[in-house]
Amino acid sequence: MNTSDKIYLPRRRLFPGRIGDVPRDGLSMWHDYTQNRGSTAQDLSGTGNDGNDNSGTIAGTPKLPFFDGVDDKITVANHASLQFGTGDFAIHVWQSSQLFEGTLVAKDDVVAADEWAFAIGTALIFVDETVLVLSGSSTLLNKGLFFCSYIRVGGLVKLYVNARIEDGPSASTTEYDSGDDMIIGNDASNHWFRGFIYQVYIYKKTYLSFQDAEQDMNIIYGRGLNQL
């Protein structure tokens, strides 16, 4: 981590703090980088998908969920709960970006098969096996705090910012069974994220409908806003 970077932290707690504050059904991973100490990002879902902090991004006191855009990332070892197959899943990230083309979350080994990346260019994007699947319209770069979501239900995908749809639905039946580790803050092509990543939620479950998935999303988003 570049120690010359200035760290600006929110004065008040922004996000759900208790396990019971978020929907638990299908919750495969929940990292809260405002809560961790040392070199391990604890998985609050109870699944065991802890992350390794490669360069002190989340270490120390006070809590520093800042990614410097140079070498900061969290690596989560591959696990069956992070392999989605062709089924339903959801990714939710609280973030505040400062650099163009930063990757939020990825399973990406450069080889096209099964790879994906949830990222920010000027707006929010999702890349599927090197193909741009969805692209948002809201400019997120240097614009403050945003809640970003990507959801697949029944072979269709949608992209959301602050619980409002940005793009989709679009067809997506790609099989995501990659054995790669999951990376937060970078991908194999070195699209380093610069800014704050506060929380990451991964859900792997069969949703009844998009409305079902959006209900989970709205709970996470609404409870975050209620604690501003």
C-alpha positions in Angstrom: 0.0 0.0 0.0 1.2 3.5 -0.8 1.6 5.0 2.6 1.7 8.5 1.1 -2.0 8.3 0.2 -4.3 10.2 2.4 -7.1 8.2 4.0 -10.5 9.8 4.3 -13.0 7.8 6.4 -16.7 8.4 7.0 -17.4 9.9 10.4 -20.5 7.8 11.0 -21.1 4.1 10.5 -22.6 3.6 7.0 -23.4 -0.1 6.8 -25.2 -3.0 8.6 -23.1 -4.2 11.5 -24.8 -7.3 12.7 -25.1 -10.7 10.9 -28.9 -10.5 11.3 -29.1 -7.2 9.4 -28.8 -8.8 6.0 -30.7 -11.7 4.3 -28.9 -14.9 5.1 -30.5 -17.4 2.7 -27.8 -18.1 0.0 -25.3 -15.7 1.4 -22.0 -17.2 0.3 -19.7 -14.3 1.3 -19.9 -11.1 3.2 -16.8 -9.0 3.7 -17.0 -5.8 5.8 -13.6 -4.1 5.4 -14.6 -1.4 8.0 -14.6 -4.2 10.6 -11.5 -6.1 10.0 -8.0 -6.0 11.5 -4.7 -7.5 10.4 -4.2 -9.4 7.2 -7.4 -11.4 7.1 -10.8 -10.2 5.8 -13.3 -12.2 7.8 -16.2 -13.7 6.0 -19.2 -12.7 8.1 -21.6 -15.1 6.2 -20.2 -18.1 8.2 -19.2 -19.9 5.0 -15.5 -19.5 5.6 -14.6 -17.4 2.5 -12.1 -15.3 4.3 -9.8 -13.1 2.3 -6.1 -12.5 2.3 -5.1 -8.8 2.4 -1.9 -8.7 0.2 -0.6 -5.3 1.3 -2.3 -4.0 4.3 -5.4 -2.5 2.7 -7.6 -3.4 5.7 -5.0 -3.6 8.4 -4.4 -1.5 11.4 -6.3 1.1 13.5 -8.3 3.0 12.4 -9.9 0.8 9.8 -8.7 1.5 6.4 -10.8 0.1 3.6 -8.8 2.0 1.0 -7.4 0.4 -2.2 -4.5 2.5 -3.6 -4.9 1.5 -7.3 -1.3 0.2 -7.3 -1.0 -3.1 -5.5 -3.9 -3.4 -3.0 -6.3 -6.4 -3.3 -8.1 -9.0 -1.3 -7.8 -12.6 -2.5 -10.4 -15.2 -1.6 -9.5 -18.9 -2.2 -11.8 -20.7 -4.6 -14.7 -22.4 -3.0 -17.8 -24.2 -4.4 -20.0 -21.5 -2.9 -18.3 -19.0 -5.3 -18.9 -21.1 -8.4 -22.2 -20.2 -9.9 -22.5 -22.6 -12.8 -25.4 -21.5 -15.0 -27.5 -20.7 -12.0 -28.7 -17.6 -10.2 -26.4 -15.3 -8.2 -26.0 -11.7 -7.0 -23.0 -9.5 -6.2 -23.4 -6.3 -4.2 -20.6 -3.8 -3.4 -20.6 -0.6 -1.4 -17.8 1.5 -3.0 -16.4 5.0 -3.7 -14.1 5.0 -6.7 -11.3 7.4 -7.6 -9.7 5.9 -10.7 -10.9 5.0 -14.2 -11.4 1.3 -15.0 -11.1 -0.2 -11.5 -12.2 -3.8 -10.9 -14.4 -4.3 -7.9 -14.7 -8.1 -7.9 -13.4 -10.7 -10.4 -12.8 -14.4 -11.1 -10.3 -13.9 -13.9 -7.2 -15.8 -15.0 -7.0 -14.0 -18.4 -8.0 -17.2 -20.1 -11.5 -16.6 -21.4 -13.4 -19.7 -20.1 -15.6 -19.0 -17.1 -14.0 -15.7 -16.3 -15.9 -12.6 -15.2 -15.3 -9.1 -13.8 -17.6 -6.6 -12.1 -15.9 -3.3 -12.6 -16.1 0.5 -13.0 -15.0 2.4 -16.1 -16.7 5.8 -16.1 -19.9 3.8 -15.2 -20.6 0.3 -13.8 -19.9 -2.6 -16.1 -19.9 -6.4 -16.1 -17.5 -8.3 -18.4 -18.2 -12.0 -19.2 -15.4 -14.0 -20.9 -13.9 -10.8 -22.3 -17.3 -9.6 -23.7 -19.1 -6.6 -22.2 -22.5 -7.9 -21.0 -24.0 -4.8 -19.3 -23.0 -1.2 -18.9 -24.6 1.4 -16.7 -25.3 5.0 -17.5 -24.5 6.8 -14.2 -21.1 8.3 -13.9 -19.5 6.9 -10.7 -15.9 8.1 -10.9 -15.1 10.6 -8.2 -18.8 11.1 -7.5 -19.0 9.7 -3.9 -20.5 6.5 -2.4 -22.5 4.0 -4.5 -24.2 0.7 -3.9 -23.5 -1.5 -7.0 -25.3 -4.7 -7.8 -25.3 -7.4 -10.5 -27.9 -10.1 -10.4 -28.7 -13.1 -12.6 -32.0 -14.8 -12.4 -33.3 -17.5 -14.7 -30.7 -16.8 -17.4 -31.2 -13.1 -17.4 -29.0 -10.4 -15.9 -29.5 -6.9 -14.6 -27.2 -4.1 -13.4 -28.1 -1.7 -10.6 -26.7 1.4 -8.9 -28.2 2.4 -5.6 -30.9 -0.3 -6.1 -32.1 1.2 -9.4 -31.7 -0.6 -12.6 -29.0 0.7 -14.9 -29.0 -1.9 -17.7 -30.8 -5.1 -18.6 -32.4 -7.5 -18.6 -30.0 -9.3 -21.0 -29.6 -13.0 -21.6 -26.7 -14.7 -19.8 -26.3 -18.5 -19.6 -22.5 -18.6 -19.3 -21.3 -21.3 -16.9 -19.3 -19.7 -14.1 -17.4 -22.7 -12.7 -14.0 -21.3 -12.7 -11.5 -22.7 -10.2 -9.7 -19.3 -10.0 -9.5 -17.4 -6.7 -11.8 -14.5 -6.3 -10.1 -11.1 -6.3 -11.5 -7.9 -4.8 -9.8 -4.7 -6.0 -8.1 -6.1 -9.2 -8.3 -8.7 -12.0 -5.7 -10.7 -13.9 -5.4 -7.9 -16.4 -4.3 -5.5 -13.6 -7.3 -3.1 -13.6 -6.5 -2.0 -10.1 -9.3 -0.2 -8.1 -8.5 3.1 -6.4 -10.8 4.2 -3.7 -12.9 2.7 -0.9 -14.5 -0.7 -1.0 -16.5 -1.0 2.2 -18.5 -4.2 1.8 -18.9 -7.1 -0.6 -21.8 -9.5 -0.6 -22.0 -12.6 -2.7 -25.2 -14.6 -3.0 -25.6 -18.0 -4.6 -29.2 -19.2 -4.5 -32.2 -20.0 -6.7 -34.4 -16.9 -6.8 -38.1 -17.1 -7.4 -37.9 -14.0 -9.6 -36.0 -10.8 -10.0 -38.5 -9.3 -7.5 -37.2 -11.9 -4.9 -33.6 -10.9 -5.6 -34.3 -7.2 -5.6 -36.0 -7.6 -2.2 -32.7 -8.8 -0.8 -30.9 -6.0 -2.5 -33.2 -3.4 -1.2 -32.8 -4.6 2.4 -29.0 -4.3 2.2 -29.2 -0.9 0.5 -32.0 0.5 2.8 -30.3 -0.6 6.0 -27.1 1.0 4.8 -28.8 4.3 4.1 -30.6 4.2 7.5 -27.3 4.3 9.3 -25.9 7.3 7.4 
